[in-house]
Amino acid sequence: MSAAMPVICVLIVDDEDTFRDTLAERLGIRGFTAITAASGKQCLELLGEQHPDVIVLDVWMDGMDGLETYRQIIDIHPAQ
């Protein structure tokens, strides 16, 4: 009997509702856990509660763009 594969959690950050929701749905169909954020600010708030394995981050967003969001993620959660 083989061990169950761990579920990979993906955080999708995009200000386009349709893209974000469609990608989350498609990942869910393939067995991933998908959580979503509509902005860089919301992403940073979620990272206080959630610990995703992967972050898919849109670069062009209103308000805090993806590059600034990435910089703040690195400041908050530096690689170990």
Order of alpha helices (4+ residues) and beta strands (2+ residues): beta-alpha-beta-alpha-beta-alpha
